[in-house]
C-alpha cells in the first residue's frame, strides 16, 4: 500500500472559505448542501466553525422542495445589492451578508446534508427579504437522470419552478398572517444566474481579500 493511500487527513476545510467553487465555462460549480427535502429541522452553516448547526425546528408545514445550500467563496454584499436595485428600481437594497444561496434539483435526495456536489447553474430567483437581496441560484445535479439535461430555466418543468417559488414565498410566513415577509422580484435564466454568482464572488474577494 502506498504512503499516499495510508495518509491521514489531519483537518477538514471550511465549507464556505476552504472549498473552491471551480466555476467552469459550462456553468458547472461545486456547491455545499446544508439542508435536504424532508428535514424537520433547519440546518445552517455555523460561520465561525464551518460545522452545520441546528438553526431551528421547521416552524410550519413547508419543507424544502430541493436540496438547499451555498456557493463557497461567495458573499452577498454591495455588488449583489446594487444589482438588485438596478434590476428592480428599489433603492438602497443591500446584500444579506451571507454566502450566495443555492437550490439543487435532482431525481433523488440524500438522507442528510453536509455534502458537496457538482452542479450546473440553470437560473435563479431574485428574492428580497427585509430590504436585503437574498437570491437563490437554481442548479441541477450533474448527470442526474431527471434534471441532468437542463441548461437554462426554460428547461425545467413549469411546476417545479412554481413549487420553488411558492416555498420561498411561504416558508417564513405564519399561516394566519397576511403581510408578506419576503418578495420574489424576478425569476431569471442562466446568464443572469452566472452573473450573480460572479458578483457574489467579487463581493467575497472585496470583503476577505482573497
N, C-alpha and C positions, 0 to 999 in steps of 0.2 A: 504494500500500500504506500502511495507516495506521501511525502510530507504535506503536500497541499491538501490531500483528501482527509488528513487527520488534524488539520489546523482547527483551532477553536476560535470562534468569533468572540472577541472579548468586549464588544459593545454593540449596541443597536442604534442605528441612526435615527435622528428625529424625523418623524414623518413629514413635517412641514418644511424644516430647514435642511434636512440631510438627504432628501431624495431628489434626483434630477428629473424634472418632468419630461425632458427629452422630446420636446415637440418637434415633429418632423414635417417634411414638405407635404405629406398626405393628410395632415391634421390629426395624426396619432400622438397620444401622450400618455404618460404614466400618472395615474390618479391614486389617491389613498381613500379607502372606503371606511367610513365611521359607522354607518347605520344601514341595516338591510330591511327589506319588507317584512312585516310581521313583528318587528321589535316592539315590545310593550314598554320598554324603557328607552329614553332618548339618550344616546351616547354621543359624546362630543370630544374632540381633541383637547386635552389639557395643554395649553400652550407652553407653560414653563417646563413640563416634564416630557411631553411627547406621548404620554400614555392616554388611552381612552378613559374618560371618566363618565359616571352616570350624571347626566345633567338634570334629569327629572323623569318621573313616570310620564308616559304619554297621557295628556290631560283628557282628550276626547276620543271619539271612535275612529278618527282618521289614522291611517297607518301609511308610511311612505310607500308609494307605488313603484319605486325603483330604488336601487342602491344609491346611497347618498354619502357624499364625502367632499374632498377638497383637491385642488390642484396644488401640488407642492411648489414652494418658492414663488407664490403669488401673494399679493396683498391688495385689498380694495381701499385705495387711498384717493389722492387728489385727482389722478388721471381717470380713474374709474368713475368718480363722482362727476367730473367735468363732462365726460361723455354722456352720462345720463341727462345732465342739464341740457347739453347740446341737442340731444335727440327729442327730449320731451318738452323742452321750453320751460321746465320748472327750475327757478333759480335756487342757488345755494345747496344743491344736492351734494352730499359728501359720501365717500366710500364708507362702508360699515366697520372698517378696521380689522377685518378678518381675512383669511385666505379666500380665494375665489371658490365658491361652492360648485359642486358638480353632481349631476344625477346620471347614473349609469344604467342603461337598459340592457336586459338580457332575457333570454327564454327562461333561464334558471337563476336562482339566487343562493348564495352561500348561507350557512346557518348562523353566521356571526360576522361582524366587521373586523376592523384591524388588519385589513388586507390591502395589498397594492394590485393594480390591474392595468393592463394596456387597453386603452380605449380610443375611439375615434370621435372627434368633435363633429356634430351634425347641426347644432343650433343652440339656442339659448332663450331664457325667459328673463326679461328685464323687470325685476321686482323692486319696488320702493317700500321700505319698512321704516316708518317713523322719520321720514325725510332723508333716509340713507339708501344709497344704491346697494342692492342685495341680489345681484344677478345670479342665475343658476345656469351653468353651462350643461347642455344636454349632450350626452355621449352614448355610443353603443359599444358593447363588448367586442373586442377583436375576435373574429372567426365565429361569432355567435350564429346559430342556425336560423333564428327568427329575425334578429335585427342586424345581423352582420353585413348585409348588403346595402344598408342605409348610408348615404353620404351627405345628405342635406335634410333640412327639416321636413320638406315635402315628401321624403321617402318614408317617413314614419306614419303608422296608421293614425288617422284623424282622432279616433277615440283614445289612443294612447296619449296624444298631446293634450286632449281635453281633460283626461284624468290627472295629468301632471298639473295643469292649470288650476283645476278645482282643488287639488290637495294644497297647493301653495297659497291659495286664497283663504282656505278654511282651517288649516292645521293649528293656527293660533287663535281661532275665533270661537268663543263660547257659543253654544247653540242658540241661546236666547238673546244674544247681543247683536244689534243691528249695525252698529258702527264698525266699519271695516278697519282692521289693524294694518293691513298691507294693501298695496295696489299693484296690479300687473299692468305695466305701461305698454309692453310690447312683447311679442314672440318673434324672434328673428332667426335667420338662417345661419349657415355655416360660416360665411365670410365675416359677418359681424361677431359671431361667437369667437372665432380665431382672433379678431381684433381685440375683443375684451380680455381674452387670455393674455395677449401680448401687452396690453395696457396694464393689467394687474401684475405681470412680471416686471414691468418697468417701475410700477409703484413699489414693488418689493425691493428692487435694486436701489431706488431712491431712499427707502427707509433704512435698509440694512447694509447698503454699500457693497453688495456682492451680486 
